[in-house]
Amino acid sequence: MLNAPVYLAHANGRLRAAEAAIVATDTAHGGQHTSALLDGHYDMGHIGAAPLVAALSRTRDYVLVGTGLLRYPPHSMLLSPGIKQLAEIRGGSIGIDRRGTCSHSIVRTLLAREGMNESQMDIIELGGGLKNFDSMCRTDLAAAVLWEPFTTTAVRELGWKIFAAGSNVWSPSRYCTMIYARRSLVEQSSDLVVAVLQAYADWVRAAQLNQEAAAEQVIREMPTIPAEDIRSAVAHEAPTWCPDTSLDRNLLQRVIGELEVQSVLAPGFRLDDVIATVSA
């Protein structure tokens, strides 16, 4: 979903910056993206905070150059049909991507609001993405944490209800997408990095202005997901995307604090060590 602006830019021949053509590559999940960075595969990219910082904690080849289009977690807590409050599922099962992730922290946060903790629940690791949805169909879960477009599909097909959207979980937010660049690219071609950041902002604005076209590109990339759910998800999510790529230090500090809770950071990690200020 968060790659919709890139897909649309590619379809419109706008995947360029400073006369340089950009080749876009998807990764299946955050762990794969982390591994790709540790292997040095990409020059620039955007990804959720946890997989990027997991890489930045283990290699000096990349630095953080911007804040991406999402400023709150894309996950939602859903309750199975007939359940209205978390208190009703004490002792029941909650499905998450895996332990130590943002979805796990969201569960802990929401349970704490109800005076509960995860020891009173059965936390089930589902595997992420489509695996999450498939597991919901097979498993007797009382609640689950999903992201779009799987949230929309679960609501439409299974009759689940959204108990808490990601934008309402943490206030102020402790999640964002981040934009990174190869350290050597920043040092040798900072003007190119700036041009890509400017192009990224343009792609986000274009997707927001033409959500139908953006959705159609996502549909091409995710053929196993019902097209109607992708259209609905883009219409819901796109207005909240932020085209401002400047580094939000206050948000980043909160994100790093959350990643400490998730045990993502390597010993001695410092945010200032992995931030690069770029200028044309």
C-alpha positions in Angstrom: 0.0 0.0 0.0 2.7 2.5 1.0 4.4 2.0 -2.4 1.3 3.2 -4.3 3.0 6.6 -5.1 6.0 4.8 -6.5 3.9 2.4 -8.6 1.9 5.4 -10.0 5.1 7.4 -10.8 6.5 4.3 -12.6 3.3 3.9 -14.6 3.4 7.6 -15.6 7.1 7.6 -16.5 8.0 9.8 -13.6 10.3 7.5 -11.8 13.3 9.9 -12.3 15.2 12.4 -10.4 17.9 14.9 -11.6 17.9 13.1 -15.0 18.6 9.8 -13.3 16.3 6.8 -13.9 15.2 5.1 -10.8 14.7 1.3 -10.6 12.1 0.3 -8.0 12.3 -3.0 -6.2 9.7 -4.4 -3.7 10.6 -6.6 -0.7 8.1 -9.1 0.7 8.4 -8.0 4.3 10.5 -6.0 6.7 12.9 -8.8 7.5 13.7 -9.2 3.8 14.3 -5.5 3.5 16.7 -5.5 6.4 18.6 -8.4 4.9 18.8 -6.6 1.5 20.3 -3.5 3.2 22.8 -5.6 5.1 23.8 -7.1 1.7 24.1 -3.6 0.2 21.4 -4.0 -2.5 19.8 -0.5 -2.5 21.0 3.1 -3.0 17.8 4.7 -1.5 14.5 3.5 -0.2 11.7 3.9 2.3 10.5 1.4 4.9 8.9 1.2 8.3 11.2 2.2 11.2 11.8 -1.2 12.7 13.4 -3.0 9.8 15.4 0.0 8.8 16.8 0.7 12.2 17.5 -3.0 12.6 19.8 -2.6 9.6 21.2 0.8 10.7 22.2 -0.8 14.0 24.3 -3.4 12.2 25.9 -1.5 9.2 27.3 1.9 8.6 26.7 1.7 4.9 23.3 3.6 5.1 22.0 6.7 6.8 18.6 8.2 7.5 17.9 11.2 5.2 14.1 11.9 5.5 10.8 11.0 7.1 8.5 9.0 4.8 4.8 9.4 3.9 3.4 7.7 7.0 3.5 9.3 10.4 1.4 6.7 12.4 1.3 2.9 12.4 -0.6 1.4 9.5 -2.0 -1.3 11.7 -5.5 -1.6 13.2 -6.7 -3.8 16.1 -9.7 -5.8 14.9 -12.2 -7.7 17.0 -14.1 -10.7 15.8 -17.9 -10.5 15.2 -19.9 -10.1 18.4 -17.1 -8.7 20.5 -17.2 -5.0 21.3 -14.5 -4.5 24.0 -11.1 -5.9 24.7 -12.3 -6.8 28.2 -14.6 -9.4 26.7 -11.7 -11.4 25.3 -9.7 -11.9 28.5 -8.1 -15.4 28.2 -8.7 -15.4 24.4 -6.4 -15.4 21.5 -5.0 -12.3 19.7 -3.2 -12.6 16.4 -0.1 -10.5 15.6 2.6 -10.5 12.9 5.2 -11.7 15.4 6.5 -10.9 18.8 8.8 -7.9 19.2 7.1 -6.0 16.4 4.9 -2.9 16.1 1.8 -5.1 16.1 2.9 -6.6 19.4 3.5 -3.2 21.0 0.1 -2.1 19.8 -1.5 -5.0 21.6 0.3 -4.2 24.8 -0.6 -0.6 24.6 -4.3 -1.3 24.1 -4.5 -4.0 26.7 -2.9 -1.6 29.2 -5.6 0.9 28.6 -8.1 -1.8 29.8 -6.1 -2.6 32.9 -4.9 -5.9 31.2 -1.6 -7.3 30.0 -0.5 -10.0 27.5 -0.1 -12.6 30.2 -3.9 -12.7 30.4 -4.1 -13.4 26.6 -2.9 -16.0 24.2 -0.6 -14.2 21.7 -0.6 -16.0 18.4 2.1 -15.2 15.8 0.4 -15.3 12.4 3.2 -14.5 10.0 2.3 -11.1 8.4 0.3 -9.9 5.4 -1.8 -12.4 3.6 -0.7 -15.1 6.0 -2.4 -13.1 8.8 -5.7 -13.0 6.9 -5.6 -16.7 6.0 -4.8 -17.5 9.6 -7.8 -15.5 10.8 -10.0 -17.6 8.5 -8.6 -20.9 10.1 -8.0 -19.9 13.7 -10.4 -19.2 16.5 -9.1 -15.7 17.2 -10.9 -13.1 19.3 -8.8 -10.2 18.0 -6.0 -9.5 15.5 -3.7 -6.7 14.4 -3.7 -6.1 10.6 -2.8 -3.4 8.1 -4.3 -2.4 4.8 -5.6 -3.7 2.5 -6.0 -6.8 4.7 -7.9 -4.8 7.3 -10.6 -3.9 4.7 -10.8 -7.5 3.5 -11.3 -8.8 7.0 -14.0 -6.3 7.7 -15.8 -7.0 4.4 -15.4 -10.8 4.2 -15.3 -11.9 7.8 -17.4 -9.2 9.5 -14.6 -8.2 11.9 -14.8 -4.7 13.4 -12.0 -2.1 13.8 -11.5 -1.5 17.5 -8.6 0.9 17.2 -7.0 2.4 14.1 -3.3 2.9 14.1 -3.7 6.7 14.0 -5.4 6.5 17.4 -3.1 4.0 19.2 -0.3 6.4 20.2 -0.7 10.1 20.7 1.8 11.5 19.9 2.8 8.9 17.4 5.7 6.5 18.0 5.8 5.2 14.4 6.8 6.5 11.0 8.2 5.4 7.7 11.8 6.5 7.0 13.8 7.3 3.9 17.4 6.1 3.8 20.3 6.5 1.4 23.7 4.8 1.0 26.2 6.8 3.0 28.6 7.0 0.1 25.8 8.4 -2.1 25.1 11.2 0.4 28.8 12.0 0.6 29.4 12.0 -3.2 26.1 13.1 -4.7 24.0 14.9 -2.1 22.3 16.9 -4.9 21.0 13.6 -6.3 19.7 12.5 -2.9 17.9 15.9 -2.5 16.4 15.5 -6.0 15.1 12.0 -5.1 13.5 13.4 -1.9 11.8 16.1 -3.9 10.6 13.6 -6.4 9.3 11.4 -3.6 7.2 14.3 -2.3 5.8 14.9 -5.8 4.9 11.2 -6.1 3.0 11.2 -2.8 1.1 14.4 -3.9 0.3 12.9 -7.3 -1.1 9.7 -5.6 -3.2 11.8 -3.2 -4.6 13.8 -6.1 -5.4 10.7 -8.2 -6.3 8.0 -5.8 -8.1 5.9 -8.3 -5.1 5.7 -10.6 -2.9 4.9 -7.6 -5.2 2.1 -6.5 -5.2 0.6 -10.0 -1.4 0.3 -9.8 -1.6 -1.4 -6.4 -4.2 -3.8 -7.8 -1.7 -4.8 -10.5 1.0 -5.5 -7.8 -1.4 -7.4 -5.5 -3.5 -9.6 -7.7 -4.5 -11.9 -4.9 -6.3 -9.1 -3.0 -9.9 -8.2 -4.0 -9.6 -5.0 -6.2 -12.5 -3.4 -4.3 -10.6 -3.7 -1.0 -7.5 -2.1 -2.4 -9.6 0.8 -3.8 -11.3 1.3 -0.5 -8.0 1.1 1.4 -6.2 3.6 -0.8 -9.2 6.0 -0.5 -9.0 5.7 3.3 -5.2 5.9 3.7 -4.0 8.3 1.0 -5.4 11.5 2.5 -3.3 10.9 5.6 0.0 10.5 3.8 2.5 13.2 4.3 4.6 14.5 1.3 7.0 16.4 3.6 10.2 14.5 3.6 12.1 16.7 6.1 13.4 14.9 9.2 11.0 15.3 12.1 13.4 15.0 15.1 10.8 14.9 17.8 8.9 12.1 16.0 12.2 10.2 15.3 13.1 10.3 19.0 9.7 8.8 20.0 10.1 6.1 17.3 13.6 5.2 18.6 12.1 5.0 22.1 9.5 2.6 20.9 12.1 0.5 19.1 14.0 0.2 22.4 10.8 -1.3 23.9 10.7 -3.7 20.9 14.4 -4.6 21.5 15.3 -3.7 17.9 18.3 -1.5 18.7 21.9 -2.8 19.0 23.9 -1.8 22.1 25.3 1.7 21.7 22.9 2.8 18.9 22.6 6.6 18.7 20.2 8.3 16.4 22.7 11.1 15.6 25.1 8.6 14.2 22.7 7.5 11.5 21.2 10.8 10.4 22.6 12.7 7.4 21.6 16.3 6.6 21.6 16.7 2.9 21.5 19.9 0.8 21.8 20.6 -2.9 
